[in-house]
Amino acid sequence: MRQMLRDRRAFSPVFSTVIMILVVTIGMSLVFAYFVGFSRDFQLGPGSAVAELIEVEDVWFHDNQITINLYSYGKVDSVNVNTLYINDVRVPDFTNVQLIKSNSPLRQHDNVTVADAPPFARAHGSYRFRLVTNRGSVFETEYIKP
């Protein structure tokens, strides 16, 4: 009996080991749950930009109008073109385009139309077009106006 009174440990080593394993397991579960949620949100947002692929098929120059024919062949379901630059000058007014991937290849084609082209885009010469999507992908091409 005297031996038990001298032993003043609060927990046994086995019980403290089980508590420590439980704390580490719960902590790692919380970290894993956060990482899975973060990676899913990243893949749906800016991380999916690597799966966007757009091909500029042709550019048509009319009097005051420019039409850019696009084709989407990436792995994402839809691509939204939000910003257009012509020779590094942002074009404020153009038709926003959404390329939707489906079983029909016709749904993957669409046009970007600049109704009132900037004055410099009305002259003959070489023009550099830069398309920026809402996920942050940048696609550039260069065409020569005949």
C-alpha positions in Angstrom: 0.0 0.0 0.0 2.8 2.4 0.8 4.3 1.7 -2.7 1.1 2.9 -4.3 1.1 6.1 -2.4 4.6 7.0 -3.5 3.8 6.4 -7.2 2.3 9.8 -8.2 2.0 9.5 -11.9 -1.3 10.8 -13.2 -1.6 8.5 -16.3 -0.1 5.3 -17.2 2.3 5.3 -20.2 -0.1 3.1 -22.2 -3.0 5.5 -21.7 -0.9 8.6 -22.6 0.4 6.9 -25.8 -3.2 6.1 -26.9 -4.2 9.8 -26.2 -1.2 11.0 -28.3 -2.0 8.7 -31.2 -5.6 10.0 -31.1 -4.5 13.6 -31.2 -2.2 13.0 -34.1 -4.8 11.1 -36.0 -7.4 13.8 -35.6 -4.9 16.5 -36.6 -3.9 14.7 -39.7 -7.5 14.1 -40.6 -8.2 17.8 -40.4 -5.2 18.7 -42.5 -6.2 16.1 -45.1 -9.8 17.4 -45.3 -8.5 21.0 -45.8 -6.1 19.8 -48.5 -8.7 17.9 -50.4 -11.1 20.9 -50.3 -8.3 23.3 -51.3 -7.2 21.2 -54.2 -10.7 20.7 -55.5 -11.4 24.5 -55.4 -8.0 25.1 -57.1 -8.8 22.6 -59.9 -12.2 24.2 -60.6 -10.8 27.7 -60.6 -7.3 28.9 -61.6 -5.8 25.4 -61.6 -8.1 24.3 -64.5 -6.4 27.0 -66.7 -3.8 24.4 -67.8 -6.6 22.3 -69.3 -7.9 25.2 -71.5 -6.8 25.1 -75.1 -8.1 27.5 -77.7 -7.1 27.7 -81.3 -7.6 30.9 -83.3 -8.8 29.5 -86.7 -9.2 32.6 -88.6 -9.5 36.4 -88.3 -11.7 38.4 -90.7 -11.2 42.1 -91.1 -14.3 44.0 -92.3 -14.7 47.8 -92.6 -15.0 48.6 -88.8 -15.4 45.1 -87.6 -13.0 42.3 -86.7 -14.3 38.7 -86.3 -12.0 36.1 -84.7 -13.0 32.4 -85.2 -12.1 30.2 -82.2 -12.1 26.5 -81.5 -11.8 25.0 -78.0 -10.2 21.5 -77.8 -9.1 21.4 -74.1 -10.3 19.2 -71.3 -12.5 21.7 -69.6 -16.2 21.9 -70.3 -16.4 25.6 -71.0 -14.1 28.5 -71.8 -15.0 32.1 -71.3 -13.0 34.8 -73.1 -13.2 37.9 -71.0 -10.4 40.2 -72.3 -9.1 41.0 -75.8 -6.0 42.9 -76.7 -5.0 44.0 -80.2 -1.3 45.0 -80.4 -1.2 45.3 -76.6 -4.1 47.7 -76.5 -7.2 46.4 -74.5 -10.4 46.4 -76.5 -13.2 47.5 -74.2 -16.2 46.5 -76.4 -16.3 43.1 -77.8 -18.7 40.2 -77.6 -17.8 37.9 -74.7 -17.6 34.4 -75.9 -18.3 31.1 -74.1 -17.0 27.9 -75.8 -18.9 24.9 -74.5 -17.5 21.4 -74.9 -20.1 18.8 -75.9 -20.4 15.7 -78.0 -21.1 17.9 -81.1 -17.9 19.5 -82.5 -20.0 22.5 -83.7 -20.6 23.6 -80.1 -16.8 24.0 -79.6 -16.6 26.8 -82.3 -17.5 30.4 -81.7 -16.6 33.9 -82.8 -15.3 37.0 -81.0 -16.6 40.1 -82.7 -15.2 43.6 -82.3 -18.0 45.8 -83.7 -16.1 49.1 -83.6 -12.5 48.3 -84.2 -9.8 50.7 -82.9 -8.5 53.2 -85.5 -5.1 51.5 -85.7 -6.8 48.2 -86.5 -8.3 49.6 -89.7 -4.9 50.0 -91.5 -3.1 47.2 -93.4 -0.3 45.4 -91.6 0.4 42.8 -89.0 -1.7 42.5 -85.8 -1.2 40.6 -82.6 -4.3 39.3 -80.8 -4.2 38.2 -77.2 -7.2 36.5 -75.7 -7.5 36.2 -71.9 -9.9 33.7 -70.3 -11.6 34.1 -66.9 -9.3 31.3 -65.5 -6.3 33.4 -66.5 -5.1 31.5 -69.6 -3.6 33.7 -72.3 -3.7 32.8 -76.0 -1.8 34.9 -78.6 -1.8 34.8 -82.3 -0.6 37.1 -85.1 -2.4 37.9 -88.3 -1.7 40.1 -91.3 -4.5 42.3 -92.7 -4.3 42.2 -96.5 
